Amino acid sequence: MDLARKAIRGVLVGIAFSSSIYLISKLFSKTLPISKLEIFSVLLLGAFIGLFSLIFEMDEYLSFLAQLIIHFFLTAFTVFIYAYVNNVHVTLIGGSLGFISIYIVVWLIVKSQINHDIKEINQKLSAKKNEDD
């Protein structure tokens, strides 16, 4: 898949995750009215985080750990900007723990999907190899 398609896919996946997380958080929130600024901000937040995922395409330049650290801090910075723009007041510890928890859960979901896709591809390759024998 070329870089442009990966970027578009990343943006769409980022928007899907950010929108879902936002709506779930609003479900348990006491502040139910949603402003146009919040909607736009969540969509933009997701798009940026999705684009940040392109960092994981730089295997030949950065180790996986370096990629993960860069992605984590870019994401955290973007969430901080979102909170500032939307006047979201969270405590440093509570907000950080919440962010880290959500980051880990999303990362586990994405990693699980990647592993599933790899398993399917390997099964298809194995079946193709067995047909050729």
Buried (B, 14 or more C-beta within 10 A) or exposed (E): EEEEEBBEBBBEBBBEBBBEBBEEEBEEEEEEEEEEEBEEBBBBBBBBBBBBBBBBBEEEEBEEEEBBEBBBEBBBEBBBBBBEBBEBEBEEEEBEEBBEEBBEEBEEEBEEEEEEEEEEEEEEEEEEEEEEE
